[in-house]
Amino acid sequence: MDYFTENALRYYGLDWAAMVTTFISLYLLGNKKRAGFLVGIGANCFWLGYGFLSISIANMLASCVVAALQYRGWLRWASEDKPTFVTSE
């Protein structure tokens, strides 16, 4: 139990917040909710902070790349929602 109490908030709760928001993001995306991308970007901000505090360059890089991909997903989902006009010739 000492291990848990000593390490639970070692990274100021950023790791816990990142974990929870990642789960929420995946849940929303699994239910086809576009907001899951925005929650995922927020989660990656937490992961970036965790990577900084844990001195993990790979984690920080991955957080930036995944956040960029989630932003791309947000934009692409928006383009699919726009109505397309079909003209008959």
N, CA, C and O of each residue as an XYZ file, in Angstrom:
356
protein
N       0.822     -1.189      0.000
C       0.000      0.000      0.000
C       0.873      1.263      0.000
O       0.472      2.296     -0.537
N       2.039      1.180      0.589
C       2.934      2.336      0.605
C       3.334      2.748     -0.804
O       3.465      3.936     -1.097
N       3.528      1.762     -1.673
C       3.904      2.067     -3.049
C       2.843      2.940     -3.699
O       3.164      3.930     -4.357
N       1.577      2.575     -3.513
C       0.489      3.341     -4.123
C       0.429      4.756     -3.567
O       0.353      5.716     -4.335
N       0.461      4.897     -2.275
C       0.340      6.228     -1.678
C       1.542      7.114     -2.017
O       1.393      8.331     -2.127
N       2.697      6.538     -2.180
C       3.883      7.319     -2.521
C       3.902      7.746     -3.982
O       4.453      8.794     -4.317
N       3.303      6.939     -4.852
C       3.420      7.188     -6.289
C       2.144      7.640     -6.976
O       2.185      7.995     -8.154
N       1.018      7.641     -6.287
C      -0.261      7.950     -6.930
C      -0.286      9.341     -7.544
O      -0.871      9.531     -8.610
N       0.334     10.312     -6.893
C       0.310     11.679     -7.399
C       1.701     12.210     -7.717
O       1.957     13.412     -7.639
N       2.577     11.310     -8.069
C       3.951     11.704     -8.392
C       4.000     12.726     -9.526
O       4.853     13.614     -9.529
N       3.090     12.602    -10.482
C       3.073     13.496    -11.641
C       1.908     14.481    -11.562
O       1.354     14.890    -12.583
N       1.549     14.853    -10.343
C       0.533     15.871    -10.079
C      -0.841     15.522    -10.655
O      -1.651     16.413    -10.911
N      -1.100     14.254    -10.855
C      -2.394     13.813    -11.371
C      -2.527     13.894    -12.873
O      -3.577     13.545    -13.413
N      -1.485     14.348    -13.573
C      -1.559     14.431    -15.033
C      -1.736     13.056    -15.659
O      -2.472     12.910    -16.635
N      -1.079     12.063    -15.116
C      -1.206     10.701    -15.652
C      -2.620     10.167    -15.461
O      -3.159      9.501    -16.345
N      -3.222     10.457    -14.307
C      -4.596     10.008    -14.052
C      -5.585     10.732    -14.964
O      -6.492     10.115    -15.522
N      -5.402     12.045    -15.109
C      -6.280     12.824    -15.984
C      -6.139     12.369    -17.434
O      -7.127     12.286    -18.162
N      -4.912     12.077    -17.849
C      -4.679     11.598    -19.211
C      -5.378     10.265    -19.436
O      -6.003     10.056    -20.476
N      -5.275      9.372    -18.474
C      -5.903      8.063    -18.604
C      -7.423      8.195    -18.716
O      -8.035      7.606    -19.606
N      -8.022      8.961    -17.822
C      -9.483      9.100    -17.810
C      -9.986      9.770    -19.088
O     -10.956      9.307    -19.688
N      -9.337     10.854    -19.507
C      -9.799     11.532    -20.714
C      -9.564     10.694    -21.976
O     -10.324     10.801    -22.938
N      -8.535      9.876    -21.977
C      -8.333      8.954    -23.103
C      -9.474      7.950    -23.181
O      -9.982      7.676    -24.268
N      -9.881      7.399    -22.043
C     -10.999      6.458    -22.025
C     -12.288      7.129    -22.500
O     -13.056      6.539    -23.260
N     -12.523      8.359    -22.051
C     -13.728      9.089    -22.469
C     -13.689      9.342    -23.971
O     -14.698      9.184    -24.659
N     -12.530      9.732    -24.475
C     -12.377      9.970    -25.907
C     -12.696      8.718    -26.716
O     -13.440      8.775    -27.695
N     -12.137      7.604    -26.307
C     -12.390      6.351    -27.037
C     -13.848      5.937    -26.946
O     -14.407      5.418    -27.912
N     -14.467      6.161    -25.802
C     -15.887      5.841    -25.633
C     -16.739      6.690    -26.588
O     -17.627      6.170    -27.263
N     -16.462      7.989    -26.639
C     -17.219      8.870    -27.520
C     -17.022      8.507    -28.987
O     -17.984      8.459    -29.753
N     -15.781      8.254    -29.374
C     -15.521      7.873    -30.767
C     -16.182      6.545    -31.109
O     -16.668      6.354    -32.224
N     -16.198      5.635    -30.152
C     -16.869      4.351    -30.367
C     -18.366      4.491    -30.545
O     -19.012      3.646    -31.165
N     -18.914      5.566    -29.996
C     -20.339      5.863    -30.172
C     -20.579      6.855    -31.303
O     -21.655      7.443    -31.407
N     -19.576      7.035    -32.139
C     -19.647      7.900    -33.316
C     -19.970      9.345    -32.960
O     -20.750     10.008    -33.644
N     -19.360      9.819    -31.881
C     -19.514     11.207    -31.459
C     -18.247     11.966    -31.820
O     -17.152     11.606    -31.388
N     -18.403     13.004    -32.604
C     -17.259     13.772    -33.086
C     -16.488     14.434    -31.944
O     -15.284     14.659    -32.061
N     -17.164     14.742    -30.857
C     -16.517     15.391    -29.709
C     -15.387     14.541    -29.139
O     -14.525     15.060    -28.430
N     -15.379     13.249    -29.437
C     -14.314     12.374    -28.966
C     -12.940     12.838    -29.419
O     -11.948     12.626    -28.722
N     -12.880     13.476    -30.592
C     -11.605     13.993    -31.076
C     -11.113     15.143    -30.195
O      -9.925     15.232    -29.884
N     -12.030     16.016    -29.800
C     -11.636     17.149    -28.956
C     -11.198     16.681    -27.576
O     -10.219     17.187    -27.028
N     -11.913     15.727    -27.017
C     -11.525     15.168    -25.720
C     -10.166     14.489    -25.850
O      -9.338     14.567    -24.942
N      -9.940     13.828    -26.972
C      -8.653     13.175    -27.218
C      -7.507     14.168    -27.306
O      -6.406     13.895    -26.827
N      -7.761     15.315    -27.913
C      -6.729     16.353    -27.967
C      -6.413     16.828    -26.557
O      -5.250     17.035    -26.209
N      -7.458     17.001    -25.746
C      -7.235     17.374    -24.342
C      -6.441     16.319    -23.603
O      -5.548     16.637    -22.818
N      -6.770     15.051    -23.858
C      -6.046     13.955    -23.219
C      -4.566     14.000    -23.583
O      -3.703     13.741    -22.744
N      -4.283     14.328    -24.828
C      -2.887     14.383    -25.248
C      -2.144     15.573    -24.666
O      -0.919     15.542    -24.550
N      -2.862     16.609    -24.302
C      -2.218     17.707    -23.564
C      -1.776     17.195    -22.192
O      -0.684     17.516    -21.725
N      -2.637     16.392    -21.551
C      -2.251     15.793    -20.269
C      -1.075     14.837    -20.453
O      -0.141     14.837    -19.652
N      -1.121     14.016    -21.519
C      -0.018     13.084    -21.775
C       1.276     13.839    -22.038
O       2.348     13.394    -21.629
N       1.184     14.978    -22.718
C       2.375     15.784    -22.980
C       2.978     16.285    -21.665
O       4.194     16.246    -21.476
N       2.116     16.754    -20.761
C       2.602     17.194    -19.454
C       3.230     16.065    -18.669
O       4.259     16.243    -18.017
N       2.605     14.900    -18.735
C       3.165     13.724    -18.069
C       4.530     13.371    -18.670
O       5.472     13.064    -17.940
N       4.631     13.414    -19.986
C       5.903     13.119    -20.643
C       6.989     14.103    -20.247
O       8.150     13.727    -20.087
N       6.609     15.364    -20.089
C       7.569     16.375    -19.666
C       8.059     16.096    -18.246
O       9.259     16.145    -17.976
N       7.124     15.802    -17.343
C       7.505     15.551    -15.946
C       8.287     14.256    -15.777
O       9.143     14.155    -14.899
N       7.993     13.264    -16.619
C       8.696     11.983    -16.517
C       9.952     11.957    -17.396
O      10.659     10.950    -17.459
N      10.213     13.062    -18.061
C      11.378     13.220    -18.935
C      11.406     12.138    -20.021
O      12.420     11.475    -20.240
N      10.257     11.983    -20.691
C      10.143     11.004    -21.769
C       9.923     11.736    -23.086
O       8.817     12.184    -23.385
N      10.973     11.847    -23.855
C      10.885     12.526    -25.140
C       9.951     11.768    -26.084
O       9.193     12.384    -26.833
N      10.002     10.453    -26.052
C       9.133      9.647    -26.909
C       7.665      9.893    -26.573
O       6.832      9.979    -27.476
N       7.342     10.006    -25.301
C       5.958     10.264    -24.896
C       5.515     11.636    -25.376
O       4.393     11.790    -25.860
N       6.376     12.625    -25.248
C       6.022     13.977    -25.692
C       5.819     14.024    -27.201
O       4.878     14.654    -27.686
N       6.700     13.358    -27.942
C       6.564     13.318    -29.399
C       5.285     12.597    -29.803
O       4.543     13.074    -30.662
N       5.030     11.453    -29.186
C       3.819     10.692    -29.502
C       2.574     11.509    -29.196
O       1.610     11.479    -29.961
N       2.583     12.234    -28.093
C       1.427     13.066    -27.728
C       1.149     14.118    -28.788
O      -0.007     14.351    -29.143
N       2.186     14.746    -29.291
C       2.014     15.763    -30.328
C       1.488     15.160    -31.623
O       0.592     15.721    -32.255
N       2.039     14.024    -32.017
C       1.608     13.371    -33.259
C       0.161     12.902    -33.150
O      -0.628     13.106    -34.073
N      -0.191     12.278    -32.034
C      -1.563     11.778    -31.864
C      -2.549     12.944    -31.808
O      -3.638     12.850    -32.373
N      -2.191     14.034    -31.144
C      -3.068     15.208    -31.106
C      -3.281     15.764    -32.514
O      -4.395     16.155    -32.861
N      -2.222     15.801    -33.327
C      -2.351     16.270    -34.709
C      -3.257     15.344    -35.517
O      -4.057     15.816    -36.324
N      -3.142     14.044    -35.312
C      -4.003     13.092    -36.015
C      -5.455     13.229    -35.562
O      -6.374     13.068    -36.365
N      -5.661     13.523    -34.292
C      -7.025     13.718    -33.812
C      -7.623     15.000    -34.386
O      -8.811     15.045    -34.707
N      -6.815     16.025    -34.511
C      -7.277     17.257    -35.151
C      -7.651     16.984    -36.609
O      -8.664     17.478    -37.104
N      -6.830     16.201    -37.279
C      -7.132     15.804    -38.664
C      -8.447     15.042    -38.734
O      -9.260     15.277    -39.627
N      -8.654     14.130    -37.788
C      -9.916     13.384    -37.745
C     -11.102     14.296    -37.536
O     -12.157     14.107    -38.143
N     -10.930     15.302    -36.663
C     -11.990     16.286    -36.415
C     -12.345     17.020    -37.714
O     -13.520     17.189    -38.037
N     -11.328     17.448    -38.447
C     -11.564     18.171    -39.696
C     -12.197     17.280    -40.762
O     -13.129     17.700    -41.448
N     -11.703     16.069    -40.902
C     -12.237     15.161    -41.920
C     -13.666     14.753    -41.616
O     -14.469     14.576    -42.533
N     -13.992     14.601    -40.347
C     -15.351     14.244    -39.975
C     -16.290     15.393    -40.371
O     -17.414     15.155    -40.811
N     -15.826     16.623    -40.214
C     -16.633     17.790    -40.566
C     -16.911     17.817    -42.060
O     -18.017     18.164    -42.476
N     -15.920     17.455    -42.876
C     -16.122     17.479    -44.326
C     -17.112     16.404    -44.761
O     -17.779     16.559    -45.784
N     -17.214     15.321    -44.000
C     -18.183     14.272    -44.327
C     -19.593     14.680    -43.934
O     -20.560     14.180    -44.507
N     -19.727     15.584    -42.964
C     -21.036     16.032    -42.520
C     -21.660     17.049    -43.463
O     -22.875     17.247    -43.437
N     -20.849     17.699    -44.297
C     -21.370     18.711    -45.203
C     -22.197     18.042    -46.298
O     -21.794     17.024    -46.860
N     -23.330     18.611    -46.584
C     -24.150     18.023    -47.650
C     -23.498     18.210    -49.014
O     -22.898     19.248    -49.295
N     -23.621     17.220    -49.826
C     -23.103     17.330    -51.184
C     -24.278     17.582    -52.122
O     -25.337     16.968    -51.993
N     -24.080     18.465    -53.038
C     -25.137     18.803    -53.979
C     -24.882     18.077    -55.284
O     -23.800     18.163    -55.865
N     -25.884     17.375    -55.721
C     -25.772     16.623    -56.963
C     -26.607     17.349    -58.007
O     -27.789     17.621    -57.797
N     -25.994     17.649    -59.102
C     -26.726     18.300    -60.172
C     -26.998     17.283    -61.271
O     -26.137     16.478    -61.623
N     -28.178     17.335    -61.788
C     -28.511     16.414    -62.885
C     -28.218     17.104    -64.202
O     -28.499     18.290    -64.373
N     -27.673     16.381    -65.091
C     -27.300     16.956    -66.384
C     -28.186     16.441    -67.457
O     -28.027     16.812    -68.620
